[in-house]
Amino acid sequence: MKIFRDNIIFSFSTRQLWWFTATSRTRARFARTALGSFWLGFSNLLSIVTLGLVYGTVFSIQDFNSYVIYLGIGLVIWNPICSSITSATTLFINNRSNIQNLKLKPIFYVLEEWAFQIQTFFQSFLLVFIVLLFFNKSLLSNLILLSWIPFLNLFIFLFWFPLIIALISLRFSDLSQLVPIVLQLTFLISPILYRKENLAELNWIVDINFIYVLIDSLRSSLINSAIDYKLQFLILLINIIGFSVSILYLNSQTKKIPFLV
């Protein structure tokens, strides 16, 4: 319990610092651009329209409006998951100088990256969500009333799973090459560009795909006003276990990290 208490106290006491550094990264990312962070939402909208037209034709979609919403929300949720896991493979390496010269706990850099990914997600999600409201106005009420547990599960996952990937990557640098391949395959076998029914007898793949379960839970709550509370609390339990394991793993590696980066 002392491990968790110390990390919580440190995280809370430095919250303004790691949130500020994450915000600074976001601002620097779009420095000297006319549209700033608007580009995040705009690029997602462009992808949604393009993929919607292509795959809507390929799969002979009859109700194009509902498909655009389905595709749009799926993509905007997938992007932070993919980005968080990919960036995790070089998280500590990219902060080598600070880790070796500053007395900040390694969890600070984890929190900074997590905050950066959350900020990026909301900057992208808000613009896409506003546009999708023109297709389905009930999205707003569903967001307020039903989606807070799926969102909570998503944000917890975006903390602990990338952390484990980051720690493993310190010892096995090949992971930085493997992770993008696995993520690409995960994307292709996940019903994001297409509906689950298109998998036919391969539906079992979806049931063992935890990343897709997160995406589908949030997407269903937003689009269909459907939420399986038993499933959500099961996901929350898995997240709590994953969070605990990741913190314990981080604590066991804390003294070694400066020598591994």
C-alpha positions in Angstrom: 0.0 0.0 0.0 2.9 2.3 0.7 4.0 2.1 -3.0 0.6 3.2 -4.2 0.3 5.9 -1.5 3.7 7.4 -2.4 2.9 7.4 -6.1 -0.5 9.0 -5.6 1.0 11.7 -3.4 3.8 12.4 -5.9 1.4 12.4 -8.8 -1.0 14.8 -7.1 1.7 17.2 -5.8 3.3 17.5 -9.3 0.0 17.5 -11.2 0.4 21.1 -12.4 3.9 20.4 -13.7 3.2 17.3 -15.7 0.0 18.7 -17.1 1.8 22.0 -18.0 4.6 20.1 -19.8 2.1 18.0 -21.7 0.2 21.2 -22.7 3.5 22.8 -23.8 4.2 19.8 -26.1 0.7 20.2 -27.6 1.3 24.0 -28.3 4.8 23.3 -29.7 3.4 20.7 -32.0 1.3 23.3 -33.8 3.6 26.3 -33.4 3.5 28.6 -36.5 0.4 27.0 -37.9 -2.7 29.1 -38.6 -5.2 26.5 -37.4 -3.3 25.1 -34.4 -4.8 22.1 -32.7 -7.7 22.3 -35.1 -5.6 20.2 -37.4 -6.1 17.2 -35.2 -9.9 17.2 -35.6 -9.6 18.2 -39.3 -7.3 15.4 -40.2 -9.6 12.9 -38.5 -12.6 14.3 -40.3 -10.8 14.0 -43.6 -9.9 10.4 -42.8 -13.5 9.7 -41.8 -15.0 11.1 -45.0 -12.4 9.4 -47.3 -12.7 6.0 -45.6 -16.5 6.3 -45.3 -16.8 6.9 -49.1 -14.4 4.0 -49.9 -15.6 1.4 -47.4 -19.2 2.5 -47.7 -19.0 1.6 -51.4 -17.0 -1.6 -50.8 -19.4 -3.0 -48.2 -22.5 -1.6 -50.1 -23.7 0.4 -47.1 -27.3 1.5 -47.4 -27.5 3.9 -44.5 -24.5 6.1 -45.1 -25.2 8.5 -42.3 -25.2 5.8 -39.6 -22.1 4.3 -41.1 -20.2 7.6 -40.9 -21.1 7.9 -37.2 -20.0 4.3 -36.6 -16.8 4.8 -38.5 -16.0 8.3 -37.1 -16.4 7.4 -33.4 -14.5 4.1 -33.9 -11.5 5.9 -35.5 -11.4 8.8 -33.1 -11.2 6.3 -30.2 -8.7 4.0 -31.9 -6.3 6.8 -32.6 -5.3 7.6 -29.0 -5.0 3.9 -28.2 -2.7 3.4 -31.1 -0.7 6.5 -30.4 -0.3 5.8 -26.7 0.9 2.3 -27.2 3.3 3.2 -30.0 4.9 6.2 -28.2 5.3 4.0 -25.1 8.0 1.9 -26.7 10.4 5.0 -26.6 8.9 6.8 -23.7 11.8 6.5 -21.3 14.4 6.6 -24.1 13.1 10.0 -25.2 13.4 11.3 -21.7 16.9 9.8 -21.1 18.5 13.2 -20.3 15.9 14.2 -17.8 15.8 10.8 -16.1 19.6 10.7 -15.7 20.0 14.3 -14.5 16.8 15.2 -12.6 15.4 13.7 -9.4 11.9 13.3 -10.7 10.3 9.9 -10.3 9.9 8.0 -13.6 6.1 8.0 -13.1 6.3 11.8 -13.9 7.1 11.0 -17.5 4.4 8.4 -17.7 1.9 11.0 -16.4 3.1 13.6 -18.8 2.7 11.3 -21.8 -0.7 10.2 -20.5 -1.8 13.8 -20.2 -0.5 14.6 -23.6 -2.5 11.7 -25.1 -5.7 12.7 -23.3 -5.3 16.3 -24.4 -4.8 15.2 -28.0 -7.8 12.9 -27.8 -10.1 15.6 -26.6 -8.9 18.1 -29.2 -9.6 15.6 -31.9 -12.8 14.1 -30.4 -14.6 17.4 -29.8 -14.5 18.6 -33.4 -15.5 15.2 -34.8 -18.2 14.8 -32.2 -19.7 18.3 -33.1 -19.8 17.4 -36.8 -21.4 14.0 -36.0 -24.1 15.7 -34.0 -25.6 17.0 -37.3 -26.1 13.3 -38.2 -27.4 12.2 -34.8 -28.4 14.7 -32.1 -28.9 12.0 -29.5 -25.1 11.6 -29.3 -24.9 14.5 -26.9 -27.4 13.1 -24.3 -25.8 9.6 -24.6 -22.4 11.2 -24.0 -23.6 12.9 -20.8 -25.8 10.1 -19.4 -24.3 6.8 -20.5 -20.7 7.1 -21.6 -18.8 8.2 -18.5 -18.0 4.6 -17.4 -16.6 3.6 -20.8 -14.6 6.8 -20.9 -13.2 6.1 -17.5 -12.2 2.6 -18.6 -10.6 4.0 -21.7 -8.5 6.6 -19.8 -7.4 4.0 -17.2 -6.3 1.6 -19.9 -4.4 4.5 -21.7 -2.3 4.8 -18.5 -1.4 1.3 -17.4 -1.1 -0.7 -20.7 1.4 1.8 -22.3 3.3 1.9 -19.0 3.9 -1.9 -19.1 4.9 -1.7 -22.8 7.3 1.2 -21.9 9.0 -0.9 -19.2 9.3 -4.0 -21.3 10.7 -1.9 -24.1 13.6 -0.9 -21.9 14.9 -4.4 -21.9 13.7 -5.5 -25.4 14.2 -2.7 -27.9 12.8 -5.0 -30.6 9.4 -4.2 -29.2 9.5 -0.8 -30.9 9.5 -2.6 -34.2 7.0 -5.2 -33.3 4.3 -3.0 -31.7 3.4 -1.1 -34.9 3.0 -4.4 -36.7 0.8 -5.8 -34.0 -1.3 -2.6 -33.8 -1.8 -2.6 -37.6 -3.0 -6.2 -37.5 -5.3 -5.4 -34.5 -6.8 -2.6 -36.4 -7.5 -4.7 -39.5 -9.2 -7.5 -37.5 -11.2 -5.1 -35.4 -14.6 -4.1 -36.7 -13.8 -0.4 -36.9 -13.9 0.2 -40.7 -16.6 -2.5 -41.0 -19.4 -3.9 -38.8 -19.0 -6.9 -36.6 -21.5 -8.9 -38.7 -19.1 -8.8 -41.6 -16.8 -11.2 -39.8 -19.4 -13.9 -40.0 -18.0 -17.1 -38.4 -14.8 -15.2 -37.3 -16.8 -13.3 -34.7 -14.9 -15.1 -31.9 -11.9 -12.8 -32.8 -13.8 -9.8 -31.4 -14.5 -11.5 -28.1 -10.8 -11.9 -27.3 -9.8 -8.5 -28.6 -9.7 -6.4 -25.4 -8.9 -3.2 -27.3 -11.9 -3.6 -29.5 -14.1 -4.3 -26.5 -13.1 -0.9 -25.1 -13.8 0.8 -28.4 -17.1 -1.0 -28.9 -18.3 -0.3 -25.4 -17.8 3.4 -25.8 -19.2 3.5 -29.3 -22.3 1.5 -28.4 -23.0 3.8 -25.5 -22.8 6.9 -27.7 -24.6 5.6 -30.8 -27.1 3.0 -29.5 -27.7 4.2 -25.9 -26.6 0.7 -25.0 -24.3 -0.1 -22.1 -23.7 -3.4 -20.5 -22.9 -2.5 -16.9 -21.7 -6.0 -16.0 -19.2 -5.9 -18.8 -18.2 -2.3 -17.8 -17.5 -3.3 -14.3 -15.6 -6.4 -15.5 -13.4 -4.1 -17.7 -13.0 -1.8 -14.7 -11.8 -4.7 -12.6 -9.3 -5.7 -15.3 -8.2 -2.1 -15.5 -7.7 -1.9 -11.7 -5.6 -5.1 -11.8 -3.6 -3.8 -14.8 -3.1 -0.5 -13.0 -1.8 -2.2 -9.9 0.5 -4.5 -11.7 1.9 -1.7 -13.8 2.7 0.4 -10.7 4.3 -2.5 -8.9 6.3 -3.3 -12.0 7.4 0.4 -12.3 8.4 0.5 -8.7 10.6 -2.7 -9.1 12.3 -1.0 -12.1 12.6 2.5 -10.8 16.2 2.3 -9.7 17.2 0.5 -12.8 15.7 2.8 -15.4 18.5 5.4 -15.4 20.9 2.6 -16.3 18.6 1.1 -19.0 17.8 4.2 -21.0 
